[in-house]
């Protein structure tokens, strides 16, 4: 009967020790586990199929981003770090291994019921009832930190691809404009040569246009060399072979607009605090340290160990003796005694300091990201304003000025230096226009990354 009560009590204690904190029910953990399985299955499926990646002139920024999210090894590494952290939950929410002991009596112990020959015992340690679920909650929050870091890596990858993509698109415009202006200067050179041969212009006009052509030719060489660098960076982000050819992006870099959702910076701060993965990870870190403080306080309470021992007993010398050869069965109960208060107090103080550090670090990061958001929003609006200024005012006026100066030079009323200056101003305005448009798309992507939006 006593043996039966012991087993029943043991089962009850295990049940109490394995109870789950209702704050973090199984649904949340099950949801994350499902996400991990789906993501890993998708990775394995893509690796098996290994379809050739084709990027054509019609490929858009969405195509580049999709390829990057599927193939980037850094992103896969962040995913497996999340999976690794998630798998620690089951490890901490587990009792220690039971301890089995076998004892062989070298010299048998004679008793009334017979000689004791060997003994078998098993012991199980049980932590204080709520320690296990505190550890589980702490491990789950650590896995949530890894999840938000994985999300941040995804957003960072999208931004990096977008940054390089629009830089590549701007480069294509810069090269095309430079070549177009070289052709224009070639026409100027023909006009200057004709005037020089007819005695209507000096040799210095011809020299000036040749010098300007030399500058543009040098700029063109630099721009063409930059293409190799940007292609190499895109190949690295997309996990494509180095040396893989990428066509010019299918981007006109025109007609930029800022939607109402991002127009007012004051409405974006709430979104920053709610959705930014860095801040979400730091919030989880605070909760993890709160569990760490709870766990440190639980160290003042003892853990306990239950054991069961059976001694193998042979028949007594007098077989007619009562209970001859009966094996004794013993139950053992023990607790550790947490008497070293200075060590336990130090553990609590350490956990409390870690919690305070986590809270201050999150506040500091929130302030840092808020100031970054304000700066990004300014750059975004400034790029839009500059683009509209060049498109609606400066570029049309520069084109009119060049046409008027060219007509005046051909008529002999304008010197050649004014014609070169007008051409140079137009080229600079054209490059600036596309530069601001590319900057707008880059800053918009960076802003969305900061707000936690893919």
N, C-alpha and C positions, 0 to 999 in steps of 0.2 A: 504493500500500500504506500509506504513512504517513497519507494522508488517511483511509483506512478505520480505522486505529487511533485517529486523533484523534476521529472520530465515536463510535466504541465507547467511548472513555474519557469523552467528554462525557455520553453516555447513562448510564454507570455513576455519574458524579458526581451527576447529577440524581437518580438513584435513591437514592443515599446521603443527599442533602440532603432528600429528601422522605419519609424513613422516619418512622414514627409511633411515639411512645413507647408501649411495650406496656402501661404503667400506665393509660393512657386510650385504650383500644381504640375501634374504630369503633362498637361496640355502644352505648356510652353516648351518644355524639353522635347516633347514629341514633335512639335512643329519644327523646331530647329533640326532635329534628327532627320525628319522628312526632307527638309531643304538640303541637308548635306548629302543624303542619298541621291536625290535628284540631280544635284550639281555634279557629283562624282560620276554618276551614270552617263551624264552628258559629256563629260570630259573623256571617259573611256570610249564612248561611241564615236566621238570625233577622231580620237587617236586610231581607232580601228579602220575607219573609212579613209582617213588621210587623203581627202580630195585635194587636187592641185588648186592652188590659189591663183585666181585670175583677176588682175586689176587692169581695167581698160580706161580709155579716155572718158567713158561715160560713168565711171565709178564716182560716187559722191562721198561726202564726209561720213555719212552713215555707214557706207560700205567699209570704209577704213576702220571705223570704230568697232563694227561687228567682228571684223577679222582680228583686231587687236584683243578684244574681250575673249575670243575663242582660243587664241594661240599664245598670248603673252605668258612666258614662263614665270615672271615675277608675280603675276596675278594668281597663277596656279599655286605658287609657293605660299602666298598669303591664304589661299583657300585651305591648303593642307595644314597650315599652322592653326587655322580655326578648327579644323577637324581634330587635330591633336589636342587642343585645349578642351574641346567638347568631350572627348573620350576620357578625360581625367575625371569627369563627374562620377562615372560608375566606379572608378578606382577608389575615390575618397568615401563614397557611400557604401562601404563594405566593412564588415567586421574583420579583425585580424585573423590570420590563419589559426585554427585550433592547434593546440600542442598535444601530441601523443607521446606517451612515455611507456617504455617497456622495461621492467625490472626482473632480473633473474637472480634468485637467491642462491648464491654460491654455497652457502651453508643453510640448509633448510631450517625454518623456524617451526619447532614442534609446538602444536597446540592441542587442546582437548579434542578438537574435531579432525585433527590430522596435520601433517607437515605442510607448511606454506612453501610452494616451489617457485612461483613467478607471479608478477603483478602487471596489470594493464590499466593505464589511466589516460584520461583525455581531459584537457582543460580548455576553456574558451574565455577569452577576455572580452568584457563588454564596456564600452565607454559610457560615461554618464548619458542618460537617455537622449538628450537633445543635441549632443555634440555631432552626431552623424549628419543630421539634416542641416545643421549650421555649416558643416564642411561641404555638404552638397550644394547649398545655396551659394557659398563662396566660390566653389568651383564653377557653378553655372554662370556666375557673374564674370568670372575670369574668361570663360568661353565667349560671353557676350562682348567683352573687350576685344577679343580676337576677331569676332564677327564684324564689329564696327571698323576694326583696322582693315579687314578684307574689303568692306564697303568703301573705305577711304582709298584703298589701293585701286579699286575699280574706277572711282571718280578721278583720281590722279592720272590714271592711264588715259581716260577719255580726254582729259584736259591736255595732256602731253601730245596725244595724237592730233588733237585739234590745233594746238599751238604750232606744231611743225607743219601740218597740212596747209594752214593758211599762210604760213611763211613761204611754203613752196608755191602756193598760188600767187602770192605777191611777187615772188621771184620770176615766175613766168611772165607776169605783166611788166616787170622792170626790164627783162631782157627784150620783150617785144617792143616796148617803148624806146629803148636805147637803139635797137636796130632801125626802127622807123625814123628816129631823129638822125641817125647816121645817113640814111637815104636822103633825108631832107637837106642835111648839110652837103651831101654830094651834089644835090641840085644847086645849092648856093655856090659850091665850088665851080660848077660849070658856068654859072652866071658871072662869077668873078673872073674866070679865065677869059670868057668872051669879052668882057669889058676891058680887061687888061690888054688883050690883043688889039682891041680897037682904040686903045689909048684913053678910055673913059674912066679907068680906075687905076690905082697904084698897085704895085706888087705886094704892098703890105696887107691889102685886103685878102689876097690869095693865101698869104702866109697865115693870116689869122684863122681862116676857115680850116686850113690844114692842121693847125695846132689844136683847134677845137675837135676836129675829127680824131686826132691822136688821143685826146683825153677820153672821148666816148669809146674808142676802141679799147683802151685800157680798162675802163669801167666794165665794158662788156666781157672782157676776159675774167675779171674778178667775179662777176655775176655767174658766169658759166661754171667757174670753179666751185662756187658755193652750192651749185646743184648737186654735186657729188656728195657733199657733206649732209645736205638735207635728205637725200635719198637714203644714205646710210643710216641716218637716225630713224627714218620711217621704217626701214627694213628691220631695224633692231626692235622697235616697238611692236611691230606686227609679227616678229619672229620669222622673218623671211630671210633667205640666204643673202649674205653680203654680196653686192654686185648685181643683185636683182634689179632689172630696169623698171622704173615707175614712170608712167606718162605724166604729162602736166595735168594738174587737177582740173576738174570740170567746174570751175568757179569763175564767175564774171566779176566778183567783188564790187557789185553795184547794188543800189536800191536797199540800203540798210535802214532798219527801223528798230525802235526800242518799244517792246510791248508794254502795256499798262502794268503788267505784273511786276516788272522790274523798274518802273519809272520813278517811284518814290523810295528813297533809301530808308526812310523811317519805317516803312512797312516790312522791310526785309530783316530787321534785327530779330523779330520774333521767330521768323523762319530759321534764322541762323541758330538760335538757341534750341529750337525744336528738332532740327534735322541734320545739323552738322555732325558728321561721324566722329570727329575728334572730341567734341563736347559730349556726345553720347557715350563714347568710350570712357571719358573721364568721370561722367556721372556713374557709370557702372563700377568704375574703380573706387569711387567713394562708398558705394554700397558694399563692395567687396571688403573694404577696410572696416566698415561697420560690422560685418560678420566676423572679421578678424578680431575686433574688440570683444564681441560677444564670446568668441571662442577662448580668448585669453582669460576672460572672467570665469568661464566654466572650468578652468584649470584648478580653481579652488575646491571643486567638488571631486570626490574620488571616483576612479574607475573600479570596477569589480570583476572578479574572476570566479567562474564556477567550474568545478571539476568532478569527475566520476572515476572511481578506482575500483577495480575488481581484482581480488587475489585468488590465484589458482591454488586450490588446496587438495592434496591427495587424501585417500581414505585413512582413517585413524588406525592405530595399531589394533584397537578393539573395534571391529566393524559394527558391533552391536551398540556402540555409544550413540547417544542422540546427536543428530545433525552431522554424522560422520561424512567427511569429504565435502561438506557444504562450502561453497565459495563466498567469502564475505564481500559485500558491496558497500562502498563508502562514498559519501558526497562531501565535496570540499568547497568552501566559500571563502574568498579573500578579497580585500580591498587595499589599494595603495593609500598611504596617508600623506596628504599634501601639507607637510609641516614647514617647508622652507618658504616662508611667506615673502621674504625679500626677493627671491627669484620670481615668484608669481606676481608680485607687485611690479617688478621691473618689466615683466611680459605685458602687463596691462598698460603700463606707461608707454612702452614701445608701440603697442597697437594704437593707443590714443594719439601719439605723435604722428604715426603713419596716416591716420585718418585726417588729422589737421593738415598735414602736408598735401594730401589728396584734394581736400576742399580748397586750399589756397591755390594749388596748381590749376584747378579747373577755373577758378575765378580769374586768375592771371591769363589763362588761355582764352577765356571768353572776352576779356578786355582787348587782348591782342588781335583776335579775329574780328572783333567789332571795328577796331580801327582799320584793319585791312579791308573789311567790307566797305567802309566809307571811302577809302582811297580807290578801291577798284571801281566803285560806282562813279566816282569823279572821273576816272580815266575813261570809263565807258561813255559817259555823257560828253566828255570832251572830244573823244574820237568821233562821236555822232555829230557834234557841232562843227568840228573842223571839216568833216566830210561834206556836210551840207554847204558850208562856206565855199569850199573849193568847187563843188559841183554847180552851185547856183550863181556864184559871183566871180571868183578868181579865174577859173578855167575859161569861161566864155570871154572874159575881158582879155585874158592872155592870148587867146586865139585871135581875137579882133586886133589886138596890138601887133601880133606877128604878121597878120595879113596886110595891115596898113603899112607896117614898116617895110615889108617885102615889096609892096607896090611903090612906096616912096623911094626905095633903093634902086629899083629898076628904072624909075623915072629920073634918078639922079638927085633927088632932094634929101635923101637920108644917107648918112655914112654907113659903112659896112659894119662897124663895131656895134651900132644900135641894132642892126639886124641880128647879129650873133647874140647879143644880150636878150633880145626878144625871144629868140629860139630857146636859149638856155632857161629863161624864166618859165616858158611853157612846159619844157621837159621837167623841171623841178616841181611845178605845180601838179603835173600829171602823176609823177611818182609819189608826191605827198598825198594826193587824193587816194590812190590805191593803198598807200601805207596806212592811212587812217582807217580805211575800210577793213583792212586785214587786222589792224589793232582792235577794232570794234568786235569782230568775231572772236578774237583771242581772249579779250577781256570778258566778253559775255560768257564764254565757256568757263573761264576761271571763276567768275561770279557764281555760276550754277554749281560748280564743284564746291565752292565754299558753303553754298546753301544746301548741299547734300542732294542735288538733283542730277540725275543722269540725263 
